Amino acid sequence: MRVLIPAMTVCLLLLTGGSVPSTSFAQSQPAAPPASAQPPAAQAQPPAATPDNDAAAKHAKRTACLKQARAKKLVGAQRTAYVKDCTAAP
């Protein structure tokens, strides 16, 4: 217990002391040009849909539909039908 308080004090002083110079350094740097100033050709196009992305998207959509069904308090066949309709919708 005797070592804990001084150790915590030293850690806090090091954390606050280390952030002060980095803050003043960041303020003295010139501002970078905005990202929108780059030509549109330099922006990368998203890759085509891969099976991994499709599976993740389907899982996320099904999970959202299940949450909605739970919120509507659907059970049994009604819940199954709702989830099928919800996941089939674009």
N, C-alpha and C positions, 0 to 999 in steps of 0.2 A: 504494500500500500504506500510505503514511503517513496518508492521509486516511481510509482504510477503517475503521480501529479507532476513532478518535474519532467518526466518523459513526455507527458501530454503537452506541457507548456512549451518544451523545446520543439516538438512537432508542429504545433500551431504557429510558433514564431517563424520556423523555417518555411511553412506553407505561405504565410502572409508576406514574409520578406522576399520570397522567390517570385511572387506574382507581381510585386510593385515594379521591378525593372522590366519585366516582360510587357506590362501594360504600357509603360512609357515608351518602350521600344516600338510597340505596335502603333502607337499614336504618331510617332515621328516618321514612319514609313509613308511614302506617297500612296495614294489610293490607286488600286488597280482599275483598269478600264472595265466597264460593265460587260457582263457576259453576252448581252444582246448585241454588242458592237461587232461580234464575230460574224463573218458571212454565213449564210444558211448552208452553204456547201460543206462547211467544216463540222456541222452538227451531224452526229452519227444517227443512222436510221436504226430502229429497233430490229433485232433479228427476227426471222420468221418463227412462227409458233412451233415449238418442239413438243414431242410427246410429254416430256416432264412438265412443261408449262401448262399443257392442256390438262394433265391429270391434276395439277395443283389448282387450276382454275375451277375444274369440275368439283373438286373437293371443297373449295371455299364456297362455291355457289350452293352445294348441297348442305353444307353446315349452316349457311345463312337461312336456307329454306326450313331446315329443321328447327332453328331458333324461332322463326316466324310461326311455325306450326305449334310449337310449345307455347308461344305467347298467346295464340288463339285457342289454346287448350283443346287441340284436336287429338283424338286417340284412335287407335285401331285402323280400320280401313279408310276412314276419313283422312287421317294423317298421312297414310301411304299415298292416297290419291293426290292429296295436296302437294306432297313433296315431288311426286312424279310430274305434276303439272308445272310446278314452280321451276324445277330443273330443266324442263323441256322448253320453257319460254326463253326467247333470245335475250 
